[in-house]
Amino acid sequence: MPTPPAKRPTLADVARASGVSVALASIVMRDAEGASEESRSRVKQAAAELGYRPDSRARSLRSSRSRTIGLALALGEPLHAELADALYEQADQNGFEIILGATGRHRDERRVLNTLIDAGVEAVIGLFPELPPAQLVHASKQLPIISLLRTIDGIPSVITNEAAGVEQAVSHVTQLGHTRLLHLDGGSAIAAQQRRDAFAESAARANAHGQVLPAGPDDATAFTVLREYLEATAPAERATAVLAFNDRAALGARQAIDLAGLHVPEQICLVGYDDSEFARLAHADLTSVRQDVAALAQAAMHAALNAPGASSTHAPQLVVRGSTARPRA
């Protein structure tokens, strides 16, 4: 027979082990006033030896508040991971816990949103690239819903000024002297349409030839699309500056460039977006548009905890590294 699970230590166990009443043990574990330092020391020591942890669910039931925030994001996205880390910090500062709901091939956005609502969270902060806006607005009638990086009319949205980020990238490469630009777009990913439109407008303002290649937010798709472009395009007609939808796509593009026997940045310069950990790797040395993760997380948490929360837009900043240079004569 399988061994039954060990019983979870209770507050009564802690009180018994430390020789105090349950009421006094409760005072100590809640860090409330009314216990001597000697009693606090005994109770804390007994709790540590027994492995006792307060039951947050019972405490939530008593207070009628869960003090939890739901967070919906996609697996495998470096920026999402950085946002999650920053949101955990914000939650700690406000006395909240995060319940994570990860979207993926086997968990769509609607299911994750419903799961978080059913878990009793007080608000949901989410990256929802595909969920219809009407469903998010409908869900917001039950509890605050905060949209990260995507503007949704009717609910607070915390976004980056995508046009400003792309404008900085295009301005940088055109000032270096590049006139043939290529944008590997992000397909249906969050902010892909805004970056696509901003690229076309920025290239036109700079009197540069701008071409958009349908791709996606991942490295494999970017690799395939750019490899086919390089094979099919005469060297004299190729773009000399590639602006990828994000840093993952930029890494895929870098592989395609290397496979074609070309060099970054001497023959093709490369710009990413997000300034994720990929961009900061020494061998990548990728010029990238940095999103202000700390500001986005702070604004999203503020919106979640203050109903009705406020929408906000945050400025990005281009970080120049070794993947961009003047075109070779």
Secondary structure, DSSP 8 states (H G I E B T S, - for coil): ----------HHHHHHHHTS-HHHHHHHHTT-SS--HHHHHHHHHHHHHHT----HHHHHHHHT---EEEEEEETT-HHHHHHHHHHHHHHHHTT-EEEEEEEBTTB-HHHHHHHHHHTT-SEEEE--SSS-HHHHHHHTTTS-EEEESS--TTS-EEEE-HHHHHHHHHHHHHHHT--EEEEE--TTSTTHHHHHHHHHHHHHHTT-EEEEE---SSHHHHHHHHHHHHHHS-GGGS-SEEEESSHHHHHHHHHHHHHTT--TTTT-EEEEEE--HHHHSTTT--EEEE--HHHHHHHHHHHHHSSS---EEE--EEE--TT------
